[in-house]
Amino acid sequence: MDFGHTEQQKMIRESVRKYAEAELLPHYQRWDRTGEFLPQDYIDKLVATGLLTLRLPAEYGGQAASFVDCGVVCEEIGRCDHQIRYIVSNAIHLGEMAHAMDPALREEWIPRIAKGEMMSLAFTEPGGGADAGNIRTRAVKDGGDYVLNGEKTSITFCGVSKVVFVSARTGGPGPRGLSFFCVPTDTPGLTATNFERMGQRLDRAGSFFFDDVRIPARNMIGEENRGFIWAMTIIGYNRCFVPLACLGAAQKSLEETIEYVKTRTVFGKPVSKWQAVATELANASTQIEAARMLCYRGLWMKDQGLRHDDESSMAKWWGVKVANEVLYTCMRLNGHYGWAKDLPHEQRLRDCLGMESADGPREVHQGIIARGLLGKEFAPF
Ligand SMILES: Cc1cc2nc3c(=O)[nH]c(=O)nc-3n(C[C@H](O)[C@H](O)[C@H](O)COP(=O)(O)OP(=O)(O)OC[C@H]3O[C@@H](n4cnc5c(N)ncnc54)[C@H](O)[C@@H]3O)c2cc1C
């Protein structure tokens, strides 16, 4: 067994950390406070790093990064601005979808996303998101087009994205009746509204309304009635990216908290000299390390072409839980400063709490793991 990262992965970590500390961290709280969206020069710097072309096809500047490489990037971005991770992972998803896209569609959208235009992925509906195979949005074939009707909600980058990749029913009930479509957001009949979430203000939560939205049939990604299963399979690795970004944020708070408890004095000695505090720090570090291992194992399996459903589900529910618990511990150990908006701990916790739901709540992932343990016949679903 080899638990180490390669020399190349260590270099990726170092260079992404340098960029993120210099360019992302100083602005992290700004987006939350002001509600601004990213200015163009900020996006240009992100594009210049090459982090949006990690897994694009070679003809679009793709770098053939492994999934473990991408995990390192997500963790490092998450350390400094958890919200920016979405932009990086969306570009990775596009790379995975590319081979199933019509050439004209690929030619139009891949360069645009690689240059920093936003995209959305839309599965969740007002009637529910966890049961993503049971949605109501419909796409009906009409000559050479599909016509979409329905509503998607809780979608990231709603209102700022130029294109939305959306699941819609084209066949019978359940996930085997669903397809996946690429819809430019300026298509007539498509409208968007936003709502506030407690965290991730930058990521612009909102709803898309599809009202007789007509798109060419070639905008379907993958095969009819197979697109959704395919989409779920290819982006299974995201269940490792999400916790890695949260663990990156938790690690950063832990490091800052370690510095704080060494300098703050209570009852005549540094906070760190109290055994209960030192134990909490040791536990937090242990839990982060164990959760990281789960994430990298899932990504390593993906790189080896192995099935990794159970491993990714373990990484997702447990990694996010650990990150949130560590962030809460850090807030406590910082005393009243931990609750103040001057420090980033409370924002990190607000941002990462939402990741309990995003990409499926823990109960769904526990159900997937239980199915592996019990077999389909005896499992809850
Ligand atoms: C920050 C954030 C970003 C998001 N971004 C996107 C996005 O870009 N695109 C997108 O499509 N969606 C997005 N979502 C939505 C997310 O995918 C859904 O929240 C998630 O799939 C759960 O759906 P739901 O919230 O409708 O909960 P529901 O499906 O209504 O479930 C509610 C609760 O019921 C419980 N539950 C559900 N299923 C089971 C089960 N099988 N067993 C036991 N208990 C269960 C869980 O506690 C769950 O939280 C985002 C959400 C958040 C918070």
The ligand as an SDF file (V2000), in Angstrom:
LIG
                    3D

 53 58  0  0  0  0  0  0  0  0999 V2000
  -25.3820   24.5300   -0.7700 C   0  0  0  0  0  0  0  0  0  0  0  0
  -26.2230   23.7080   -1.6890 C   0  0  0  0  0  0  0  0  0  0  0  0
  -25.9360   23.6750   -3.0540 C   0  0  0  0  0  0  0  0  0  0  0  0
  -26.7420   22.9170   -3.9170 C   0  0  0  0  0  0  0  0  0  0  0  0
  -26.4950   22.9630   -5.2690 N   0  0  0  0  0  0  0  0  0  0  0  0
  -27.2880   22.2420   -6.1090 C   0  0  0  0  0  0  0  0  0  0  0  0
  -27.0910   22.3070   -7.5270 C   0  0  0  0  0  0  0  0  0  0  0  0
  -26.2180   23.0160   -8.0230 O   0  0  0  0  0  0  0  0  0  0  0  0
  -27.8920   21.5430   -8.3140 N   0  0  0  0  0  0  0  0  0  0  0  0
  -28.8830   20.7460   -7.8150 C   0  0  0  0  0  0  0  0  0  0  0  0
  -29.5460   20.0630   -8.5810 O   0  0  0  0  0  0  0  0  0  0  0  0
  -29.1260   20.7040   -6.4810 N   0  0  0  0  0  0  0  0  0  0  0  0
  -28.3590   21.4360   -5.6170 C   0  0  0  0  0  0  0  0  0  0  0  0
  -28.5920   21.4180   -4.2700 N   0  0  0  0  0  0  0  0  0  0  0  0
  -29.7150   20.6460   -3.7610 C   0  0  0  0  0  0  0  0  0  0  0  0
  -29.2910   19.3320   -3.1620 C   0  0  0  0  0  0  0  0  0  0  0  0
  -28.8260   18.4650   -4.1630 O   0  0  0  0  0  0  0  0  0  0  0  0
  -30.5100   18.7660   -2.4030 C   0  0  0  0  0  0  0  0  0  0  0  0
  -30.6550   19.5580   -1.2320 O   0  0  0  0  0  0  0  0  0  0  0  0
  -30.3660   17.3160   -2.0090 C   0  0  0  0  0  0  0  0  0  0  0  0
  -30.3400   16.4820   -3.1360 O   0  0  0  0  0  0  0  0  0  0  0  0
  -31.5190   16.8810   -1.0950 C   0  0  0  0  0  0  0  0  0  0  0  0
  -32.7520   17.2220   -1.6700 O   0  0  0  0  0  0  0  0  0  0  0  0
  -33.8200   18.0720   -0.8250 P   0  0  0  0  0  0  0  0  0  0  0  0
  -33.1040   19.2030   -0.2050 O   0  0  0  0  0  0  0  0  0  0  0  0
  -34.9750   18.3710   -1.7060 O   0  0  0  0  0  0  0  0  0  0  0  0
  -34.2650   17.1250    0.3550 O   0  0  0  0  0  0  0  0  0  0  0  0
  -35.4080   16.0140    0.3280 P   0  0  0  0  0  0  0  0  0  0  0  0
  -35.2480   15.1240   -0.8230 O   0  0  0  0  0  0  0  0  0  0  0  0
  -36.7280   16.6900    0.4980 O   0  0  0  0  0  0  0  0  0  0  0  0
  -35.0660   15.2540    1.6850 O   0  0  0  0  0  0  0  0  0  0  0  0
  -35.2680   15.9340    2.9530 C   0  0  0  0  0  0  0  0  0  0  0  0
  -34.6000   15.1640    4.0460 C   0  0  0  0  0  0  0  0  0  0  0  0
  -35.1830   13.8660    4.1480 O   0  0  0  0  0  0  0  0  0  0  0  0
  -34.2100   12.9310    4.5760 C   0  0  0  0  0  0  0  0  0  0  0  0
  -34.1160   11.8560    3.5910 N   0  0  0  0  0  0  0  0  0  0  0  0
  -34.1220   11.9590    2.2450 C   0  0  0  0  0  0  0  0  0  0  0  0
  -34.0240   10.7470    1.6620 N   0  0  0  0  0  0  0  0  0  0  0  0
  -33.9510    9.8490    2.6690 C   0  0  0  0  0  0  0  0  0  0  0  0
  -33.8220    8.4350    2.7240 C   0  0  0  0  0  0  0  0  0  0  0  0
  -33.7610    7.6830    1.6350 N   0  0  0  0  0  0  0  0  0  0  0  0
  -33.7460    7.8400    3.9590 N   0  0  0  0  0  0  0  0  0  0  0  0
  -33.8300    8.5950    5.0960 C   0  0  0  0  0  0  0  0  0  0  0  0
  -33.9640    9.9190    5.0840 N   0  0  0  0  0  0  0  0  0  0  0  0
  -34.0050   10.5540    3.9020 C   0  0  0  0  0  0  0  0  0  0  0  0
  -32.8690   13.7020    4.6810 C   0  0  0  0  0  0  0  0  0  0  0  0
  -32.6780   14.1110    6.0190 O   0  0  0  0  0  0  0  0  0  0  0  0
  -33.1130   14.8730    3.7950 C   0  0  0  0  0  0  0  0  0  0  0  0
  -32.2920   15.9770    4.1280 O   0  0  0  0  0  0  0  0  0  0  0  0
  -27.8150   22.1670   -3.3990 C   0  0  0  0  0  0  0  0  0  0  0  0
  -28.0780   22.1830   -2.0170 C   0  0  0  0  0  0  0  0  0  0  0  0
  -27.3090   22.9440   -1.1800 C   0  0  0  0  0  0  0  0  0  0  0  0
  -27.6520   22.9720    0.2850 C   0  0  0  0  0  0  0  0  0  0  0  0
  1  2  1  0
  2  3  1  0
  2 52  2  0
  3  4  2  0
  4  5  1  0
  4 50  1  0
  5  6  2  0
  6  7  1  0
  6 13  1  0
  7  8  2  0
  7  9  1  0
  9 10  1  0
 10 11  2  0
 10 12  1  0
 12 13  2  0
 13 14  1  0
 14 15  1  0
 14 50  1  0
 15 16  1  0
 16 17  1  0
 16 18  1  0
 18 19  1  0
 18 20  1  0
 20 21  1  0
 20 22  1  0
 22 23  1  0
 23 24  1  0
 24 25  2  0
 24 26  1  0
 24 27  1  0
 27 28  1  0
 28 29  2  0
 28 30  1  0
 28 31  1  0
 31 32  1  0
 32 33  1  0
 33 34  1  0
 33 48  1  0
 34 35  1  0
 35 36  1  0
 35 46  1  0
 36 37  1  0
 36 45  1  0
 37 38  2  0
 38 39  1  0
 39 40  1  0
 39 45  2  0
 40 41  1  0
 40 42  2  0
 42 43  1  0
 43 44  2  0
 44 45  1  0
 46 47  1  0
 46 48  1  0
 48 49  1  0
 50 51  2  0
 51 52  1  0
 52 53  1  0
M  END
$$$$
